[in-house]
Amino acid sequence: MSANFEAKKAVVEEIKEKINASKSVVLVQYDRLTVAEVTDLRNKFRNANSEYKVYKNTLVRKAFDELGVKDFDNDLNGATAFVFCPDETSGCSILAKAVKDAPQLETKLVPKSAYVNGAYVDADGIKKLAAIPSREVLIAKMLGCLQAPIANLAYVLGAIAKNKE
């Protein structure tokens, strides 16, 4: 076997490992991004423990095929970047925030689809995932809801005790 074939085989294995290690993989069409814009995006993803990477579509298609996933064949065309995320929503949220903060990216950075917990998600699903708050925010809201009745009871009891004085 040629060295080129072995190198491609190693890249396919690397992609499969990243897909299996990630809770979500977002496919993004990037077009005419400047080096500064790509560097800024990479830094944003790095800060969220995600990885923005560009691979050849054929190698990613091969990796998905070896994993038994055939849904992405139509999305693996053109300039495609891949975001490997440790959770379900962070990649989608960072993309949406980047486009919101820099409107010139709206035509340059377009989400195609995602692979979330072993399921295919289309572009509309990515927008819905981006709207979901992070896990930490959801936990904080839940704890606030659980704490509110106790805090209200303490306030009322304190007010009653104060009125009796």
N, C-alpha and C positions, 0 to 999 in steps of 0.2 A: 504494500500500500504506500501511496505517496505521502510525503510529509504534510502537504496541503490538506489532504483528506483527514489525516490524524489531527491536525490543528482544528479543522472544522468540527470534527467529532468531539474534541475537548471543549469547544465553545458551546456546542449543543448540550453537553453534560453540565456545564456551568449554568446555562440558562435554565435547565430543568431543576437544578439545585436551588436557584434563586426563586423559581416559581413555587416550588414545594415549601421553601422557607418563609414565603410571604403569605399574608392573609389576603392581600389584593395586589393585582398587577393591572396598571392602567396603561392603555395604549393611546398615544397622543400623536396627532399629525402636527408636525412642526414644519414651518415653511418660512424661509427668509429671516430666521432669527439671527441677531447679531451675536458675536462672541460674548459681549457684556450681558446680554439678555439670557443666554444659555448659562453663563457662569452664575448669574443671580438666581436662576431657577435651581441649578444644582445645589447652591448653598442653602436655599429654602428647604429643599428636600433633605439635604444632609442634616439640617437642624431638627428635622422631624424623624430622624433615623430611617429615612427612605433613600432610595437610590434611583437617580435619573440616568438612564443608559440608552445608547443607540446600538442596536444589533442589526445584522442583515435580516430582512424579513424571512428569507428562505430558511435560515437557521432557527429562527423562533418558531416558524411553522413546523419544522421538523421536531423541535422540542415538544410543542403542544401535541403533535401527532403521536409521539412516543409516550406521552402521558394520557393518551386516549381522548384528547379534546379536539374536536373538529370545528367548533363554532367560529373560530377566528380567521378562517381562510379568506373571507371577503375583506376583513379589516387589515390584513397584512399586505397592503399595497401602498406604494408611495413612501414618502419620508415619514417613518414612524419611530417614535421614541417610546421607551418603556419605563414605567415607574414602579419599582418594587417596594411595597409598603408593609410595615409590620402590623398594621391594623386595617380595618375595612374602609375607613372614611378619610384618613389624612391626605392621601394622594389626591383625591377628588377635591377636597377642601382647599388644598394649597394651589391647585390649578385654577379653581374658581376665583380665589383671592388674588392670584397673580394677574389674571385677566381683568378683574375689577379694579385693581390698583393701577394697572397700565393698560388703558383701553386700546392702544396700538397693537397689543398682543391678541386681541380678539380674533383677527383673521389669520394670525401667524401660528397660534397655538390652539388647536381644536381637538377635544377629546373624541376618540373613536369608539372605544368600548373598554370593558374591564373584565377581569377574572377575579371574582370575589368569593372566597370560601368555596371554590370548586364550581362556581356557576357563572355563566355568561351574563354580562350586564351591558345593555346598549347605551348610546350617548345620552338618551333621556334619563336612564337610570343613574348615570354618572352625575347628572345635575341634581337628582333627588338625593343621592348619597352625599353630595357636597353640602346640602342644606342641613344634614344631620349634625348636631353638635358632637364634639369629641367625647370619648368615654368619660374623661375626667369631669367635663362640664355636666354630663348627664348624672353622674354620681353625686356631684355637688348639689344639683337641683333636687335629686331624690332625698338627700340628707336634709336639705332645707325644708322640704315638705314634711319629713318625719319630725323635724325639730320644731316646726311652727306650733303645733298644738300644745306641746309642753311649754314652750316659751310664752304662749298666750295665757296658759293656766297660771304660770308663775307670776305673770304681770297682774292678772286679776286678783290672785291671792295677796300679792304685795299691796295692791290698791285697797283691798278690803282691810288688811292689817293697818294700813296707814290711816284709814277713815275712823277706825276704832280708837285711835290714840287721841 
